[in-house]
């Protein structure tokens, strides 16, 4: 059998044992970690997952890396991820780590500048609206691009109806929209 395909049972058995050991360490570490590690992925969680995968893969196949070294690196990433997740309660760190809510549709008008910033195209937003039973942009007050990438539809309830409280909270950190041509509050040219 060619050497590139099979080196003998000893090397393969060691790699399998180290991979199983790293899997066990990851399983214990993820079980001890808060639930958000798996259920509410943010950018820091994706970075941690990539790092964990690299550490597990490297430890399993590298002859010169012990299971203990791989386990220590894996646990260090899990602890760092946990500490960064806790630090997100501080507003300045949260602004650095988390995406802000973006307004993609504002009172029935698509905001192409925000779509570009979010890496979305108009057809994706329109498809989401159709899937959720929206027949016209006039039915929509806002489409919000949430911090974790979901789209939230806030239906229009009339021009005089105030924004719901949770929408006002989300919009608090959003830059004001530019005045629209048909906006009655738009400053008039002299």
C-alpha positions as CSV (number, residue, x, y, z in Angstrom):
1,X,0.0,0.0,0.0
2,X,1.4,3.5,-0.8
3,X,2.9,5.5,2.1
4,X,0.8,8.6,1.3
5,X,-2.3,6.4,1.9
6,X,-1.3,4.4,4.9
7,X,1.7,4.7,7.4
8,X,0.8,1.8,9.7
9,X,-1.6,1.4,12.5
10,X,0.4,3.2,15.2
11,X,0.3,6.6,13.6
12,X,-3.4,6.3,12.6
13,X,-4.3,5.0,16.1
14,X,-2.5,8.0,17.8
15,X,-4.3,10.5,15.5
16,X,-7.7,8.8,16.2
17,X,-7.0,8.8,20.0
18,X,-6.0,12.5,19.9
19,X,-9.0,13.4,17.8
20,X,-11.3,11.6,20.2
21,X,-9.6,13.2,23.2
22,X,-10.0,16.7,21.7
23,X,-13.6,16.0,20.9
24,X,-14.2,15.0,24.5
25,X,-12.4,18.2,25.8
26,X,-14.5,20.3,23.4
27,X,-17.7,18.6,24.4
28,X,-17.0,19.2,28.1
29,X,-15.9,22.7,27.5
30,X,-19.0,23.6,25.4
31,X,-21.2,21.8,28.0
32,X,-19.7,23.9,30.8
33,X,-19.8,27.2,28.7
34,X,-23.0,29.3,28.7
35,X,-25.7,28.2,26.3
36,X,-25.2,31.3,24.1
37,X,-22.0,29.7,22.8
38,X,-24.1,27.4,20.6
39,X,-27.5,29.1,20.3
40,X,-26.8,32.7,19.6
41,X,-23.7,33.0,17.4
42,X,-22.1,36.4,17.0
43,X,-18.8,37.3,15.3
44,X,-16.9,36.4,18.4
45,X,-18.5,33.0,18.5
46,X,-17.8,32.3,14.8
47,X,-14.1,33.3,15.4
48,X,-14.0,30.9,18.4
49,X,-15.5,28.1,16.4
50,X,-13.0,28.5,13.6
51,X,-10.1,28.6,16.2
52,X,-11.5,25.5,17.9
53,X,-11.7,23.6,14.7
54,X,-8.2,24.5,13.8
55,X,-6.9,23.5,17.2
56,X,-8.8,20.2,17.1
57,X,-7.6,19.4,13.6
58,X,-4.0,20.4,14.2
59,X,-3.8,18.4,17.5
60,X,-5.3,15.3,15.9
61,X,-2.8,15.0,13.0
62,X,0.3,16.8,14.2
63,X,3.0,14.3,15.4
64,X,4.7,17.0,17.5
65,X,1.6,18.3,19.3
66,X,0.4,16.5,22.4
67,X,-3.2,16.1,23.5
68,X,-2.4,18.2,26.6
69,X,-1.2,21.2,24.5
70,X,-4.3,21.0,22.2
71,X,-6.6,20.7,25.2
72,X,-4.9,23.7,26.9
73,X,-5.3,25.8,23.7
74,X,-8.9,24.7,23.2
75,X,-9.8,25.6,26.8
76,X,-8.0,29.0,26.5
77,X,-10.2,29.8,23.4
78,X,-13.4,28.8,25.3
79,X,-12.4,31.0,28.3
80,X,-11.5,33.9,26.1
81,X,-14.8,33.6,24.3
82,X,-16.7,33.5,27.6
83,X,-14.8,36.6,29.0
84,X,-15.4,38.5,25.8
85,X,-19.1,37.6,25.9
86,X,-19.3,38.8,29.5
87,X,-17.5,42.1,28.6
88,X,-20.2,42.8,26.0
89,X,-22.4,44.1,28.8
90,X,-20.1,47.2,28.7
91,X,-21.5,49.5,26.0
92,X,-18.2,50.4,24.5
93,X,-17.1,46.8,24.1
94,X,-20.5,45.9,22.8
95,X,-20.2,48.6,20.1
96,X,-16.8,47.2,19.1
97,X,-17.9,43.5,18.9
98,X,-21.5,43.6,17.9
99,X,-23.1,45.0,14.7
100,X,-25.6,47.8,15.2
101,X,-29.2,47.5,14.0
102,X,-29.6,48.9,10.5
103,X,-32.7,50.2,8.9
104,X,-33.1,48.7,5.4
105,X,-36.7,49.9,4.7
106,X,-37.8,53.2,6.2
107,X,-41.5,54.1,5.9
108,X,-41.9,52.0,2.7
109,X,-38.7,53.2,1.0
110,X,-35.7,50.9,0.5
111,X,-32.4,52.3,1.7
112,X,-29.8,51.2,-0.8
113,X,-27.0,52.8,1.2
114,X,-27.8,50.5,4.1
115,X,-28.3,47.5,1.9
116,X,-24.8,48.0,0.5
117,X,-23.3,48.3,4.1
118,X,-25.0,45.1,5.1
119,X,-24.0,43.2,1.9
120,X,-27.6,42.6,0.9
121,X,-29.4,43.2,-2.3
122,X,-32.9,44.5,-2.7
123,X,-34.2,41.1,-4.0
124,X,-33.3,39.4,-0.7
125,X,-35.3,41.9,1.3
126,X,-38.2,41.7,-1.0
127,X,-38.2,37.9,-0.9
128,X,-38.2,38.0,2.9
129,X,-41.2,40.4,2.8
130,X,-43.1,38.2,0.4
131,X,-42.4,35.1,2.6
132,X,-43.9,37.0,5.5
133,X,-47.1,38.0,3.7
134,X,-46.2,41.6,2.8
135,X,-47.7,42.6,-0.5
136,X,-46.4,46.1,-0.9
137,X,-43.6,48.3,0.6
138,X,-46.3,50.7,1.6
139,X,-47.3,48.1,4.3
140,X,-43.9,48.4,5.9
141,X,-42.7,51.0,8.3
142,X,-39.3,49.4,8.8
143,X,-37.3,46.4,7.9
144,X,-34.5,46.1,10.5
145,X,-31.3,44.2,10.0
146,X,-30.7,42.9,13.4
147,X,-27.3,42.4,15.2
148,X,-27.2,38.7,14.3
149,X,-28.3,39.1,10.7
150,X,-32.0,38.4,11.0
151,X,-34.5,40.7,9.3
152,X,-37.4,42.1,11.4
153,X,-40.5,43.6,9.7
154,X,-42.3,46.4,11.5
155,X,-45.6,47.0,9.7
156,X,-47.0,50.4,9.0
157,X,-49.8,51.3,11.5
158,X,-50.6,54.7,10.1
159,X,-48.5,57.9,9.8
160,X,-49.5,59.2,13.2
161,X,-48.9,56.0,15.1
162,X,-45.7,56.2,17.2
163,X,-43.0,53.6,16.7
164,X,-43.3,50.6,19.1
165,X,-41.0,50.8,22.1
166,X,-38.7,48.0,21.1
167,X,-38.2,49.7,17.7
168,X,-37.4,53.0,19.3
169,X,-34.8,51.3,21.4
170,X,-33.2,49.7,18.3
171,X,-33.3,52.9,16.4
172,X,-31.7,54.9,19.2
173,X,-28.2,53.8,18.0
174,X,-29.1,54.1,14.3
175,X,-28.0,57.2,12.4
176,X,-31.0,59.4,11.4
177,X,-32.4,58.9,7.9
178,X,-31.9,61.6,5.3
179,X,-35.0,63.6,4.6
180,X,-37.1,62.1,1.8
181,X,-38.5,64.2,-1.1
182,X,-42.1,63.6,0.0
183,X,-41.4,63.9,3.7
184,X,-43.5,66.7,5.3
185,X,-40.8,67.3,7.9
186,X,-38.1,67.9,5.2
187,X,-36.6,71.4,5.4
188,X,-37.7,73.4,2.4
189,X,-35.4,75.3,0.1
190,X,-35.7,79.1,0.4
